[in-house]
């Protein structure tokens, strides 16, 4: 090394040398694809809630505020809702308050309606009683139930059960006459 420095200082070697002192880990090369991806990546940002570093999504660019974890997104939404409510403080003081004053809440409205319309209450109670009785007496129906029998008179008609609803006990049948 000393000899090289003497040669350089004496002018016997005319062209400059470039010395690189690199560690073995840095001499490992990266593929061209990874370096392009690194160039395209946006600079890392710090999440304001969990304080972790993250790379913003390329499509969102600078609009991405959080790291994307559900808790951080929830906190950002809470913060933006709070900001909106401070900016629009009288938004909910319009027609809704007048309607609530006039009609009350839904439960109050329904209670008042039932008190003013006793015939509706009687008819509704009878209807509900009949519906529950039918529900109790009807056997359970499923699409794989063996008690589903269909008799077809014509030989040219084929039948296919399209859908069986277990809640409403409806059976939708598709007829194919081809």
C-alpha positions as CSV (number, residue, x, y, z in Angstrom):
1,X,0.0,0.0,0.0
2,X,2.9,2.3,0.9
3,X,4.6,1.5,-2.4
4,X,1.5,2.3,-4.4
5,X,1.2,5.7,-2.6
6,X,4.8,6.5,-3.4
7,X,4.3,5.6,-7.0
8,X,1.2,7.8,-7.2
9,X,2.8,10.7,-5.5
10,X,5.9,10.5,-7.7
11,X,3.9,10.7,-10.9
12,X,5.2,7.5,-12.3
13,X,1.7,6.1,-12.6
14,X,-0.3,8.6,-14.7
15,X,-3.9,7.4,-14.3
16,X,-6.0,7.7,-11.1
17,X,-7.1,4.6,-9.3
18,X,-10.4,4.0,-7.6
19,X,-10.3,2.1,-4.4
20,X,-13.4,0.6,-2.9
21,X,-13.3,-1.0,0.5
22,X,-16.5,-3.0,0.6
23,X,-17.7,-5.7,3.0
24,X,-18.5,-9.1,1.7
25,X,-22.2,-8.5,2.4
26,X,-22.4,-5.5,0.2
27,X,-20.7,-7.3,-2.7
28,X,-23.8,-9.5,-3.2
29,X,-25.5,-8.2,-6.3
30,X,-29.3,-7.6,-6.7
31,X,-31.2,-8.4,-9.8
32,X,-32.3,-5.6,-12.1
33,X,-35.9,-6.3,-11.3
34,X,-35.5,-5.8,-7.5
35,X,-33.7,-2.5,-8.1
36,X,-36.5,-1.3,-10.4
37,X,-39.0,-2.2,-7.7
38,X,-36.9,-0.3,-5.1
39,X,-36.9,2.7,-7.4
40,X,-40.7,2.6,-7.9
41,X,-41.4,2.2,-4.2
42,X,-42.4,5.3,-2.4
43,X,-40.4,6.4,0.6
44,X,-41.3,4.8,3.9
45,X,-43.7,6.6,6.2
46,X,-44.5,6.2,9.8
47,X,-48.0,5.3,10.9
48,X,-49.3,8.1,13.2
49,X,-51.1,5.6,15.4
50,X,-48.9,2.5,15.9
51,X,-45.6,4.3,15.0
52,X,-44.5,1.5,12.7
53,X,-42.7,2.2,9.4
54,X,-44.6,1.2,6.2
55,X,-44.3,1.6,2.4
56,X,-47.4,3.3,1.0
57,X,-49.3,1.3,-1.6
58,X,-48.2,2.5,-5.1
59,X,-51.8,3.2,-6.2
60,X,-52.6,5.3,-3.1
61,X,-49.3,7.2,-3.2
62,X,-49.3,10.0,-0.7
63,X,-52.9,9.6,0.3
64,X,-52.3,6.6,2.5
65,X,-52.1,7.8,6.0
66,X,-51.8,4.6,8.1
67,X,-50.0,1.3,7.8
68,X,-53.3,-0.5,6.9
69,X,-53.7,-2.5,10.1
70,X,-57.4,-2.7,11.2
71,X,-56.8,-0.9,14.5
72,X,-54.9,2.0,12.8
73,X,-57.6,2.3,10.2
74,X,-60.3,2.4,12.9
75,X,-58.5,5.1,14.8
76,X,-58.1,7.2,11.6
77,X,-61.8,6.8,10.8
78,X,-62.6,7.8,14.4
79,X,-60.3,10.9,14.1
80,X,-61.8,12.0,10.8
81,X,-65.4,11.5,12.0
82,X,-64.5,13.7,15.1
83,X,-63.0,16.3,12.8
84,X,-66.1,16.3,10.5
85,X,-68.4,16.7,13.5
86,X,-66.5,19.7,14.8
87,X,-66.6,21.3,11.3
88,X,-70.3,20.5,10.9
89,X,-71.6,20.9,14.4
90,X,-75.1,21.9,13.5
91,X,-75.7,19.2,10.8
92,X,-78.0,17.1,13.0
93,X,-79.9,20.1,14.4
94,X,-82.1,20.5,11.4
95,X,-85.3,18.7,10.5
96,X,-84.6,15.6,12.6
97,X,-84.9,17.4,15.9
98,X,-88.3,18.9,14.8
99,X,-89.6,15.5,13.7
100,X,-88.4,13.8,16.9
101,X,-90.2,16.6,18.9
102,X,-93.4,16.1,16.9
103,X,-93.5,12.3,16.5
104,X,-91.1,11.0,19.2
105,X,-88.9,8.0,18.6
106,X,-90.0,5.0,16.6
107,X,-90.9,3.0,19.7
108,X,-93.0,6.0,21.0
109,X,-94.7,6.3,17.6
110,X,-95.6,2.6,17.5
111,X,-96.9,2.6,21.0
112,X,-99.1,5.6,20.3
113,X,-100.3,4.0,17.1
114,X,-101.3,0.8,18.8
115,X,-103.2,2.7,21.5
116,X,-105.1,4.7,18.9
117,X,-105.8,1.6,16.7
118,X,-107.0,-1.3,18.8
119,X,-108.5,-3.1,15.8
120,X,-105.1,-3.3,14.2
121,X,-103.6,-4.8,17.3
122,X,-106.4,-7.5,17.4
123,X,-106.0,-8.4,13.7
124,X,-102.2,-8.5,13.9
125,X,-102.3,-10.7,17.0
126,X,-104.7,-13.1,15.3
127,X,-102.5,-13.2,12.2
128,X,-99.4,-13.9,14.2
129,X,-101.2,-16.7,16.1
130,X,-102.3,-18.4,12.8
131,X,-98.8,-18.1,11.3
132,X,-97.2,-19.6,14.4
133,X,-99.8,-22.5,14.4
134,X,-99.1,-23.2,10.7
135,X,-95.3,-23.1,11.4
136,X,-95.7,-25.6,14.3
137,X,-97.9,-28.0,12.4
138,X,-95.9,-28.0,9.1
139,X,-93.2,-30.7,8.8
140,X,-89.7,-29.5,8.2
141,X,-88.8,-29.2,4.5
142,X,-85.3,-29.4,3.0
143,X,-84.0,-29.8,-0.5
144,X,-82.8,-33.3,0.4
145,X,-85.9,-34.4,2.2
146,X,-87.4,-37.8,1.0
147,X,-90.9,-36.6,1.5
148,X,-90.8,-34.4,-1.5
149,X,-92.8,-36.3,-4.1
150,X,-93.9,-34.9,-7.5
151,X,-96.2,-36.7,-9.9
152,X,-95.9,-35.8,-13.6
153,X,-98.7,-36.8,-15.9
154,X,-96.9,-36.1,-19.2
155,X,-93.9,-38.1,-20.4
156,X,-92.4,-35.1,-22.2
157,X,-92.1,-32.9,-19.1
158,X,-89.2,-33.1,-16.8
159,X,-89.2,-31.3,-13.5
160,X,-86.3,-29.9,-11.5
161,X,-86.5,-28.4,-8.0
162,X,-84.7,-25.1,-8.4
163,X,-84.7,-23.9,-4.8
164,X,-86.2,-24.9,-1.4
165,X,-86.4,-22.2,1.2
166,X,-86.3,-23.6,4.7
167,X,-87.6,-20.3,6.2
168,X,-90.7,-19.6,4.1
169,X,-91.4,-23.3,3.1
170,X,-91.6,-22.3,-0.6
171,X,-90.5,-24.7,-3.3
172,X,-89.6,-23.2,-6.7
173,X,-90.1,-25.7,-9.5
174,X,-88.7,-25.3,-13.0
175,X,-90.5,-27.1,-15.8
176,X,-88.7,-28.1,-18.9
177,X,-91.0,-29.1,-21.7
178,X,-88.4,-29.9,-24.3
